[in-house]
């Protein structure tokens, strides 16, 4: 599976751990690719995270808009999430990963 950056792999592994799917993620070859200009890479990375961070009321945005503002690292947030806190699209992705790898 090709990923935008190395932190994406760490985030996926964190979500897999939270969703009890470590065996499935371990069967997938994750490859970080970097290409294009800085702006296009940033655009693709932002699009990648839209589903989990688009809600303006999300804690992520509340922290960024606080006074003083905090700039949380998305990877750190993913690493601290429990399965119950993980968005449905993550669970769907992990479920698909488990089906593809044959690990339930």
HUURMO-V823548 format. One line per field, one symbol per residue. ss: DSSP state (H for helix, E for strand, L for the rest). phi: phi as a letter, one per 40 degrees, with the letter a starting at -180 (. if undefined). burial: 1 if it has 16 or more other C-alpha atoms within 10 Angstrom, else 0. Layout:
ss->???
phi->???
burial->???
This chain:
ss->LEELLHHHHHHHHHHHHHLLLHHHHHLLLLEELLLLLHHHHHHHHHHHHHHHHLLLLLHHHHHHLLLLLLLLLHHHHHHHLLHHHLLHHHHHHHHHHHHHHLLL
phi->.cbcaccccccccccccccfbccccccbcbbcbbagcdccccdccccccdccbcccccddccccccbccbbccdccccccccdccccdcccccccccccccgbb
burial->00110001101111111110110110000100000000000000000000011000000110000000000001000110101000000110011011000000
